[in-house]
Amino acid sequence: MSSKLIRYGGPAMMLGGLLWVLTYVVEIVIGLTLGEAVYNQPDASASLLEWLWPACFMGAIFFLGVGLLGVRARMEGRSRKLGIAGALLASVAIVAASINLVLLAGVFGKATALDGIGFLGVIGVIFGSILMGIAALRAKVLPRWARVVLTLTPFAFIPAIIVTIPLESVAPEYVIADLPFPVVGALLATVGYAMLVDMTSQAGRQARTSTSPSGR
């Protein structure tokens, strides 16, 4: 399991971050085409766009949670307490996202998503990222800039939401309300890219070592 998380954690983090960007794009399309009333009260069973919005959002939470577990796997036991706490929060995010994705699939009837569970998933990702970022800084895994981004980006999330509230008076709500999500998503996607590049570099170094005369 640990080796798979190391291998797929980076791509999962990238995908999760990009899905939050896509979620924002879908929100704007809904606002422009279906109106702000639909944006404020979407019905996942009413149209593909209204279903795609929560599906992308919860998919992002799921994959970001997997990406955070991938960071934990790279620590190989270092920074144990913070890593475990971050992993628990990431697991909460994964479970919350999985529940809503099952509900959106219409397994139990009408396709829907529960806001409370979605909020729990966001909390898991945000605070899990902070703890995992601090743990990564201590364990010195990943490039330093990626560790800093992983740690500090979520810290700016809540203040960013507060700052955008006054802007809703001069711009449509569907443009402003969730603006922090694509920004955080894009930054976390760069962390995922760093994870992928770092894994590839390590694999290359190990391959060269194993084929060198001293590695035989």
C-alpha positions in Angstrom: 0.0 0.0 0.0 2.8 2.4 0.9 4.6 2.0 -2.4 1.3 2.5 -4.3 0.6 5.7 -2.4 4.1 7.0 -3.2 3.6 6.1 -6.9 0.1 7.5 -7.3 0.0 10.2 -4.6 1.5 12.9 -6.9 -0.9 12.3 -9.8 -3.8 12.1 -7.3 -2.8 15.5 -5.8 -2.5 17.0 -9.3 -5.9 15.6 -10.4 -7.6 16.8 -7.2 -6.2 20.3 -7.5 -7.3 20.6 -11.2 -10.8 19.3 -10.3 -11.2 22.2 -7.9 -10.3 24.5 -10.8 -12.8 22.7 -13.1 -15.5 23.0 -10.4 -15.1 26.8 -10.4 -15.4 26.8 -14.2 -18.6 24.7 -14.0 -20.0 27.1 -11.4 -19.4 30.1 -13.7 -21.0 28.2 -16.6 -24.0 27.4 -14.4 -24.3 31.1 -13.4 -24.1 32.4 -16.9 -26.4 29.8 -18.6 -28.9 28.8 -15.9 -28.9 31.9 -13.7 -27.9 32.8 -10.2 -31.0 31.3 -8.7 -30.0 27.8 -9.9 -26.4 28.5 -8.7 -27.8 29.2 -5.2 -30.0 26.1 -5.2 -28.6 23.5 -7.6 -30.3 20.2 -8.1 -27.9 17.4 -9.0 -30.7 15.4 -10.6 -31.9 18.3 -12.8 -29.1 18.6 -15.3 -25.7 17.4 -16.2 -24.1 20.7 -15.2 -25.8 20.7 -11.8 -24.6 17.2 -11.2 -21.1 17.9 -12.6 -20.5 20.7 -10.1 -20.7 18.6 -6.8 -19.2 15.6 -8.6 -16.1 17.5 -9.5 -15.9 19.2 -6.1 -16.1 15.9 -4.2 -13.8 14.2 -6.6 -11.3 16.9 -5.9 -11.6 16.3 -2.1 -11.2 12.5 -2.7 -8.0 12.8 -4.8 -6.5 15.5 -2.6 -6.9 13.2 0.4 -5.2 10.4 -1.5 -2.4 12.8 -2.4 -1.9 13.8 1.2 -1.6 10.1 2.1 1.0 9.9 -0.6 3.0 12.6 1.2 2.7 10.7 4.4 4.0 7.5 2.8 7.1 9.3 1.6 8.1 10.2 5.2 8.8 6.6 6.0 8.0 7.0 9.7 9.6 10.4 10.2 7.6 13.2 11.9 5.3 10.4 13.1 2.8 12.3 15.2 2.1 15.1 12.8 2.1 12.7 9.9 -0.5 10.4 11.6 -2.7 13.4 12.5 -2.5 14.7 8.9 -3.3 11.2 7.6 -6.3 10.9 9.8 -7.7 14.2 8.5 -6.9 13.1 4.9 -8.8 9.9 5.6 -11.8 11.8 6.9 -11.8 13.8 3.6 -11.6 10.6 1.5 -14.5 9.0 3.4 -16.6 12.2 3.3 -16.0 12.5 -0.5 -16.8 8.8 -1.1 -20.1 9.1 0.7 -21.2 12.1 -1.4 -19.9 10.5 -4.6 -22.0 7.4 -3.9 -25.1 9.6 -3.2 -24.4 11.5 -6.5 -24.3 8.2 -8.3 -27.9 7.8 -7.4 -27.3 4.4 -5.6 -30.0 5.3 -3.0 -32.4 7.0 -5.4 -32.2 10.7 -6.4 -28.7 12.0 -7.2 -27.8 14.4 -4.4 -24.9 15.5 -2.2 -25.0 16.4 1.5 -23.5 19.9 2.3 -22.5 18.9 5.8 -20.5 15.9 4.5 -18.9 18.1 1.9 -17.9 20.7 4.5 -16.3 17.9 6.5 -14.3 16.9 3.5 -13.0 20.4 3.0 -12.0 20.6 6.6 -10.1 17.3 6.2 -8.2 18.6 3.2 -7.4 22.1 4.5 -6.2 21.1 8.0 -4.7 17.8 6.7 -2.6 19.8 4.3 -1.4 22.1 7.0 -0.3 19.2 9.3 1.1 17.2 6.5 3.0 20.2 5.2 4.6 20.9 8.6 5.4 17.2 8.9 7.0 17.3 5.4 9.1 20.3 6.4 10.4 18.4 9.4 11.0 15.2 7.5 12.6 17.1 4.6 10.7 15.2 1.9 9.8 16.9 -1.4 11.4 20.1 -2.6 11.4 22.9 0.0 9.1 25.1 -2.1 6.6 22.3 -2.4 6.6 21.8 1.4 6.1 25.5 2.0 3.2 25.7 -0.5 1.6 22.6 1.1 1.8 24.2 4.5 1.0 27.9 3.9 -1.6 27.7 1.1 -4.4 26.2 3.3 -3.6 28.9 6.0 -4.7 31.5 3.5 -7.9 29.7 2.6 -10.2 31.0 5.3 -8.9 34.7 5.2 -9.3 34.5 1.4 -13.0 33.6 1.8 -13.5 36.4 4.2 -11.8 38.9 1.8 -14.0 37.9 -1.1 -17.3 38.5 0.8 -17.4 42.3 0.1 -16.6 41.6 -3.6 -20.0 40.0 -4.0 -21.6 43.4 -4.0 -19.8 44.3 -7.2 -19.6 41.0 -9.0 -21.9 38.0 -9.4 -21.9 35.5 -6.5 -21.0 32.6 -8.8 -17.8 34.4 -9.8 -16.7 35.5 -6.3 -18.1 33.1 -3.7 -15.8 30.0 -4.3 -12.8 31.8 -5.8 -10.4 30.5 -3.2 -11.0 26.9 -4.2 -9.5 27.1 -7.7 -6.5 29.1 -6.4 -5.8 26.6 -3.7 -6.5 23.8 -6.1 -4.0 25.1 -8.6 -1.3 25.5 -6.0 -1.9 22.0 -4.6 -1.7 20.7 -8.1 1.9 22.1 -8.3 2.7 20.2 -5.1 1.4 17.0 -6.9 3.6 17.8 -9.8 6.6 18.2 -7.5 5.8 14.8 -5.9 5.6 13.2 -9.4 9.0 14.7 -10.5 10.6 13.8 -7.2 9.5 10.2 -7.5 10.7 10.0 -11.0 14.1 11.4 -10.0 14.5 9.0 -7.1 13.6 6.1 -9.4 16.2 7.2 -11.9 18.9 7.5 -9.2 18.1 4.1 -7.8 18.3 2.6 -11.3 21.7 4.2 -12.0 22.9 3.0 -8.6 21.8 -0.6 -9.2 23.5 -0.8 -12.6 26.8 0.9 -11.6 29.8 -1.3 -10.7 29.6 -0.3 -7.1 26.0 -1.2 -6.9 26.4 -4.8 -8.2 
